[in-house]
Amino acid sequence: MVHSCSRQARLEQHHAQMDATELVERRSNYLRKAAHILAVSSPTAAAFLGSAQDRLLEDAEIELQQKEVDALRRSFCGACGSPMIAGWSCKVTHQADRKRVRKGRKLLKSTTQPSKQVIYICLRCERQTIQSLQARPAKHLRKSTATKTPQPLPEPKQQAQEASKVVKSVNASSKERKKARKGGLAAMLEKSKSQNTSSGGLDLMDFGM
């Protein structure tokens, strides 16, 4: 019975905390939207609403992650609460933080890329908010490691053998053509002889008759 009561009490406390956090988030969103709506028409009222949003989050003791804190400071000035609108109520500049390494009496430049910083300057109270950007690693073009293996050149002896093979094949083909021509002529002569024999021809006895 005691355990069930304590468990129910913890659940009720947990739900109450969730409801309180949700209520704070709703109020914070309302103040943020209202401040941005009044940023141009009434900068003083907008700054008041921005400061009220900061006090609300601080009083509620809500733990924000670093990226959420950075996003909040990019939207509202941490000193006067003015909405940070680039070109209207704040100025944004970039700066490269070049770190140098001291070695003896000489200053050596760091081999890593310089980290960039974004500076937000509130034009209402001149408060500067500096945020660092993570430097991206330098991109290096990878050279292809695969190299083409050169094919060995044929030796002079091998070249001579291949040339002799070509000459032999040419001579053989020319001999075959000559043989074919001779065979064709012999066949023609043999054919003409057979025709003359079959016709009988003419002799002196035919003229005597």
C-alpha positions in Angstrom: 0.0 0.0 0.0 2.8 2.4 0.9 4.7 1.5 -2.3 1.7 2.1 -4.5 1.1 5.5 -2.9 4.7 6.5 -3.4 4.7 5.4 -7.0 1.5 7.3 -7.7 3.0 10.4 -6.0 6.1 10.1 -8.2 3.9 9.8 -11.3 1.9 12.8 -10.4 5.0 14.8 -9.7 6.4 13.7 -13.1 3.2 14.7 -14.9 3.3 18.0 -13.0 6.8 18.7 -14.2 5.9 17.8 -17.8 2.9 20.1 -17.6 5.0 22.9 -16.2 7.7 22.5 -18.8 5.1 22.5 -21.6 3.5 25.6 -20.1 6.9 27.4 -20.0 7.5 26.4 -23.7 4.2 27.8 -24.7 4.7 31.1 -22.9 8.2 31.3 -24.4 7.0 30.8 -27.9 4.3 33.4 -27.4 6.8 36.0 -26.1 9.2 35.2 -29.0 6.6 35.6 -31.7 5.1 38.8 -30.2 8.6 40.3 -29.9 9.4 39.6 -33.6 6.0 41.1 -34.6 6.7 44.3 -32.7 10.4 44.5 -33.7 9.9 47.1 -36.4 6.9 49.0 -35.2 7.8 49.2 -31.5 11.5 48.2 -30.8 11.2 49.1 -27.1 8.2 46.8 -26.5 9.9 44.0 -28.5 13.0 44.3 -26.3 10.8 44.1 -23.2 9.2 40.9 -24.4 12.6 39.4 -25.3 13.9 40.1 -21.7 10.7 38.6 -20.3 11.4 35.4 -22.3 14.9 35.2 -20.8 13.6 35.7 -17.2 10.9 33.1 -17.8 13.4 30.5 -18.9 15.8 31.4 -16.0 13.1 31.3 -13.3 11.8 27.9 -14.6 15.4 26.5 -14.3 15.0 24.7 -17.6 18.3 23.3 -18.7 18.9 24.1 -22.4 21.5 22.4 -24.6 24.3 24.6 -26.0 22.9 24.6 -29.5 19.6 25.8 -28.1 21.3 28.6 -26.1 23.2 29.7 -29.2 20.0 29.8 -31.2 18.4 31.9 -28.5 21.3 34.4 -28.5 21.1 34.6 -32.3 17.5 35.5 -32.0 17.6 37.9 -29.0 20.2 40.1 -27.4 21.4 38.7 -24.1 21.7 42.2 -22.5 18.6 44.2 -23.6 16.4 41.5 -25.1 16.1 43.2 -28.5 15.3 40.8 -31.4 18.4 40.3 -33.5 17.4 41.0 -37.0 20.4 41.3 -39.4 20.5 44.6 -41.2 17.8 46.1 -38.9 18.6 45.7 -35.2 21.9 43.9 -35.4 25.1 43.7 -37.4 26.7 40.4 -38.3 30.4 40.1 -39.1 32.8 37.1 -39.6 36.2 36.8 -38.2 38.9 34.1 -38.6 40.6 33.1 -35.5 44.1 32.1 -36.6 45.9 30.3 -33.8 49.7 30.4 -33.8 52.0 28.1 -31.9 55.0 29.7 -30.1 58.2 27.7 -30.4 61.1 29.4 -28.7 61.2 33.0 -30.0 59.4 32.2 -33.2 55.7 32.1 -34.0 54.6 29.3 -36.1 51.3 29.2 -38.0 49.0 26.4 -37.1 48.7 23.7 -39.8 44.9 23.3 -39.1 42.3 25.5 -40.7 41.5 28.7 -38.8 38.2 28.5 -36.9 35.7 31.1 -38.0 33.8 33.2 -35.5 30.4 35.0 -36.1 30.0 38.2 -34.2 26.4 39.6 -33.6 26.4 43.2 -32.6 23.2 44.6 -31.1 22.5 48.1 -32.6 20.4 49.0 -29.6 22.9 48.4 -26.7 26.0 47.5 -28.8 26.3 44.2 -27.0 28.5 41.7 -28.9 27.6 38.0 -29.1 30.5 35.8 -30.4 29.8 32.3 -31.6 32.4 29.9 -33.1 31.8 27.8 -36.2 33.4 24.4 -36.5 36.1 24.4 -39.1 35.6 21.9 -41.8 38.5 19.6 -42.6 40.4 20.5 -45.7 39.6 18.4 -48.7 42.5 16.7 -50.4 42.3 15.2 -53.9 43.3 11.6 -53.8 45.7 10.6 -56.5 45.0 7.3 -58.2 47.4 4.7 -56.9 46.7 2.2 -59.7 49.4 2.6 -62.3 49.4 1.0 -65.7 52.0 -1.7 -66.1 53.9 -1.1 -69.4 53.7 -4.0 -71.8 57.1 -5.4 -72.7 58.4 -4.7 -76.2 58.9 -7.7 -78.5 62.5 -8.7 -78.9 64.3 -8.3 -82.3 64.4 -12.1 -82.8 60.7 -12.4 -82.3 60.1 -9.6 -84.7 62.2 -11.3 -87.4 60.3 -14.6 -86.9 57.0 -12.8 -87.3 58.2 -11.1 -90.4 59.4 -14.4 -92.0 56.0 -15.9 -91.3 54.3 -13.1 -93.1 56.6 -13.5 -96.1 56.1 -17.2 -96.3 52.3 -16.8 -96.2 52.5 -14.3 -99.0 54.7 -16.5 -101.2 52.4 -19.5 -100.6 49.3 -17.6 -101.7 51.1 -16.3 -104.9 52.1 -19.8 -105.8 48.6 -21.1 -105.3 47.3 -18.3 -107.6 49.9 -19.3 -110.4 49.0 -22.9 -110.1 45.3 -22.1 -110.4 45.9 -20.0 -113.5 48.0 -22.8 -115.2 45.3 -25.3 -114.4 42.7 -23.1 -116.0 44.7 -22.7 -119.2 45.2 -26.5 -119.5 41.5 -27.1 -119.0 40.7 -24.6 -121.8 43.1 -26.3 -124.2 41.8 -29.7 -123.5 38.3 -28.6 -124.0 39.1 -27.1 -127.4 40.8 -30.3 -128.5 37.8 -32.4 -127.6 35.5 -30.1 -129.6 37.7 -30.4 -132.7 37.8 -34.1 -132.5 34.0 -34.5 -132.1 33.3 -32.3 -135.2 35.6 -34.5 -137.4 37.3 -31.5 -139.1 38.0 -31.2 -142.9 40.6 -33.1 -145.1 41.5 -33.3 -148.8 39.0 -36.1 -149.6 36.1 -33.8 -148.8 37.3 -31.3 -151.4 37.8 -34.0 -154.0 34.1 -35.0 -153.8 
